[in-house]
């Protein structure tokens, strides 16, 4: 009987693989919220020498619908000099029948960047495939050998939402005798777990049956939800330069001497341009003048040349050409400061809308952006060097509230970037509104933004007047504008404040009720729709604290009197606070409205409480004022 069962089991397995991943074999729980299912993801990493690492990868992905196409794109990132072989792609239909196969010659070869004009040694092979039916399955395998052993990818189940995983394995074989450090980061929310085995030379990690993360409202980035395993050799190679990563100190010393020092070279022309600025005053004043000078003569272009794309352009190249990427522009700015006798430090950071930091206890190569820090007696000055529009000593929400690797001659120091409070991330509206007999309103207003709200408003800087009006009309779509004009847009790059005036007329703002007119107390507010979710599966994240302060004055028609106004309201919550006050000022009305929202990651059990908090605010913003004909 046992033999029969074994044969039967083997027959089922053979049938499964003979059919090449039929969609019917996918467990139902992995189809929930999924646009694509990773059926199999096997990577073997073999480290042969300090300067040779081989990756063998096989991935099988079933695409359930059109939204899953991007999850199954066959692509191979590489650098010049990498050896790519055994590239195979096979496409199957729903039942597992082979539809088409491809080889390396079918792939296109592109620069590996999507930011427009640039120079890059980073390349990517991409297969362009247009599906003829859904669902379908793509089996993709390849082998690549690289001399750079400083980059070993993290092992995670997947990196995005609405994709599930059936089975994944990451095997790493270390034949070098060099210590391979590893660290496992469990999911803080028990969303999935990794299985580990280690026999000394070979380490194997695996995930099984990881359901899709649904792209829900206020969902934290998947990197904050999922487990991962990180790897780092204690000795490594990068484009022929060998170093050690036993600590941030020794890695930082290598980085300084091997990556930065060779390109930290000034020239007589750079000395002359700094001298021509005739810098005077405090350190802050000198840094500001140099920074704004640099902004005026450079522009951002992605450049991924030199030592794996990690080494900056030479400062004189940036000076002569007037462009660079974050590395090159930061290095140029640092050289200008050096010539002025002002110390500054090159800082690596993870730039993203969701805060991601380095692990202080697990040194490894990482980061995707470079900024500059200038220490002064009054505090650190932070410079974002890639924008011609951004204010002095202002970091955007993509680099605040996280740590950076500050590179010094004696090693790396892990320090934190600034955290902006709700009061610093502020929008202030000052509106003067006239109510008209035809139910329209006419008015003017001043809008001011600071902190992260300043970041959002910077998009107006490069728009034409017509484009600004259209963008603003879309942003303030809660009103039915007949006319809207933005005037006097100002980007105060000295103080990180943007402001503009508006003139407008909006129709159908009030409603008639006999001899009376009814209108809402707050003309412009967030019209987001907040819905409760009794089945919320994951926490929610408010990425930025902010405060909105509105001061609104209403001028009512002369033949009307103020009949009813809402009571003043104050709401306090762990998520923030809200206050609305309405005061009669003769025959006019003054409305003051302040809302503050606190940042944080909150447990799923509190999601509906947050929705209730925001719904209350929206409801009170819609409080009605009644005026009656005299």
C-alpha positions, 0 to 999 in steps of 0.5 A: 500500500505504501508503495502505491501511495509513493508512486501516486505522489510521484505521479502527481508531482510529475504531472504538475511539472510536466504541465509546466505550472498550470494556473489551476495548481496555484493555492487559492489564498495566493490568488487573493489580492494578487495580480501575479504569483511567483510560482518559483524563485531560485537564486544560487550565489556562488562566491569563487574569489574575492573578485568573482561572484556568480549568480544563477537565477530561475523565476517562474511567474504567473500573470493573472491579469493585465495589472500583473504584466510589470511583475513578470518582465524578464530583465537582467541588470548588468555592468560592462564586463559582466559575463551573461549566459544561459538566458532562457525565457519560456511562455506558457498558457493557463494550462501549462502549454508552451506558447513561445520561447526566447533567448538572449538575442531577443533581448534589447540592451538599454542604459539602466536608468529612466531619468532622461539624458545621462551617461551610464555604465549600468546597462539592462537587458530587457525582453519586450513581450506582449501577452496574447491572453490571460493568465499566462506564465513566464519562466525566466532563467540566466547566469551572470558572473561579476567581479564586484563582490561588494553588492550581494542583494537582500533576500526578500519574498517580493518588493511590491504590492499585489504579488504573491509567492509560492516558493522562493529559495536563496542559496549562497555558497562561499568558496573564498574562505572570507567571512560572510556576515548575514543578518535576518530581519524578521517581519515586525508584523508576522507577515511571513518568515524565512527558513534558514539552514547553514552547513558552514560553506553553504547557506540556504534561505527560503520562503513559502506561501507568502500571500500578496500585500494588497495596495491599501490606503496608507499602506507602509512600504513593503520593505517595512512589512516583509522579512529580509536577509542581508549579506556582506563579505568582510573583504570585497572587490569593487572594480579592482579596488579591494577593501574590508567591511568589518565595521563602519569605520574600516569601510568608511576609511576604504570608501574615503581613500578609494572612492572619494579622495581620487576625485577630490581634486581642485583646479586653478579655475575652481580656486578662481571662481571661489575667490571671485565670490568674495565670501564674507560674513558668517560660515552660514552666509558663506555656505549659502552664497556658494550653494546658490552659486552652484545651483545657478550654474549646474543642472542634474543629469544622471551619471553612472560612470566610474567604479561601479557607478559609485565614484563621483565625476571630477569637480572640474568636469562638473564645473566645465560641463555644468551638469552632474548627478547627486555624486558629482554635484555634491563632490563639486559643492564639497570642493567649493567649500574646501577652497573656502576653508569650510569642512563638509562631509559626503553623506550616503542616504536611502532616498524614498518617500517612506523613511528607510535607514541603514542598520548601525550594527550591520555595515554593508554597501547601500544607499541610493543618493548623496547629500552634503552636511556642513557642521557649524557652531549653530548646528549642521547645514544640510545641502541637497545639491541636485535641484536648482530650485530647492532652498538652502539648508533644506532637505525634502521629505525623501531624505529627512528623518532617517540616518545617513553614512557620513564619510570621513577620513577616519571612517563612516559615522552614522548620523540622523538627518533633521526631523520636521515637526507638524508646525514646520510642515505647514500650509497657511491659507489666507482667503478674502471671499465675497458672497454673491447673490447668484450663489457664486463667490469671488475672492483672493487669497495668499497661500504659503508653504514650509517644510514638506509642504514646501517640497510639494509646491516646488513643482510650480517653479518650472511651470508656465503661468497657464500650466500653474493655473491648470495645476492649481485648478486640479488641486483645488477641484472642490470648488467649481471655478469659473476663473482661477489665476495664480499670481506672484509665485515666489520660491524663497530659497533663503528660508524654504518658503513658497507662496503665491496669490490667487484671484478666483470666482467659483460658481454654485458655492451657496444654495438658496432656501427661501429668503435665505442662503446657505454655504459651508464655512470652509471653502477649500479643504481635503476632499479625500474619501475615507472608508472604514475597513473591518478586515484591515490586515496590516498597519497604516502609516502617516508618512509626514506630520503636517499642520494646515492653518486657514484664515477666511473672511467672508463678506456677505451681500449688503441686503443679508444678515447673519442668521446662524453660525456653527458652534466652535469645535475642538477635536483632540486625538492621538492622530492629531487635532482640529479646531474651527472657530467662527466669529461675527465681525460686524456684518462679515464673518471670520473663520479660523481653521487649524488641523494638525496630523501626527506622523507614525505607523499605527496598528491595524486595529486603530485604522477605523479610529483614524478614519473616524477622526478624518471623517469628523474633520471633513464633516465639520469643514462642511458646517453650514452658515445661514444668512437671510435677506433683510 
